[in-house]
Amino acid sequence: MVDGQAEAPDSTAVRVALWRAMHIDFDAPPHVFEDEIGLLLVAPDEGWRQRPDMDPDATRGFRAAIVARARFIEDLVTEQVARGVDQYVILGAGLDTFAQRRPEIAARLRVFEIDQPGTQAWKRQRLLELGYPIPEWLRLVPVDFEAGQSWWEQLTAAGFDPDRRAVVVSTGVTMYLTKDANAATLCQIAGLATGSTLAMTFLLPTELLDDADRVGLQASEKGAKASGTPFITFYTPQEMLALARDTGFAEAQHVPGTSLAERYFANRTDGLRPSTGEDFLLATS
């Protein structure tokens, strides 16, 4: 790839965007999370809903898990803004649309979206084509991880102030990285200004999943491996909490995916519930 040349986002980012749109199309209100801008960005072929990975029944639990984690993040960011935090970093931003959907909150922040250069160039182009200008407070930060570029150096070059509090989010990333790489990332974030917050998802080992969800995780693993992005790292909650403490965080909390189910899906009449297997680390520097 020539630096800055647009490349379509990877299949995982596209799938997440489409599942978020499907939540509105197929699931009954009240909707946990509403995002149709991701669908506009992707602009899939007409028959996209007939794809096997879009089957509305087979993917129900995964779809619910995706919108649950998105809602959790957005609630967290809104809460942090109310506390005076004015920097928001999204590691592996993919097709995140917070800046476009919630400008009334985003404009109170400096938002840094970090991803591969090709994905960032593609996203910038698509946003402009759809009539979404790139405001001064939104920084699309390209980082060529494959070439060994430092996300931290690129972030600070884009105007991030490490001496000011920030909320940092990483969803759907840790499973693709080695434990050493994840530890290095946590060390960097733990050194941010006191009171900064990290919300990061991690995959549980298969044996900790509900029986009904094990087959789904195994299918996801198989698909990820076939697409060239295998899952290589899993954590028990105890391992993740220990890692957060060892890398310097002052406080660390495990947020089970099941707690998001209780928070956002209680009393639904359609039985929609997130699949198990992905939990959150919520840590404070």
PyMOL commands that set and color helices and strands:
alter all, ss='L'
color gray80, all
select helices_A, chain A and resi 11-26+37-42+48-50+52-54+60-82+98-101+103-106+117-129+145-147+151-157+174-176+179-190+206-208+211-226+237-246+257-265
alter helices_A, ss='H'
color red, helices_A
select strands_A, chain A and resi 87-91+110-115+138-142+167-170+197-203+251-255+278-284
alter strands_A, ss='S'
color yellow, strands_A
deselect
rebuild
show_as cartoon
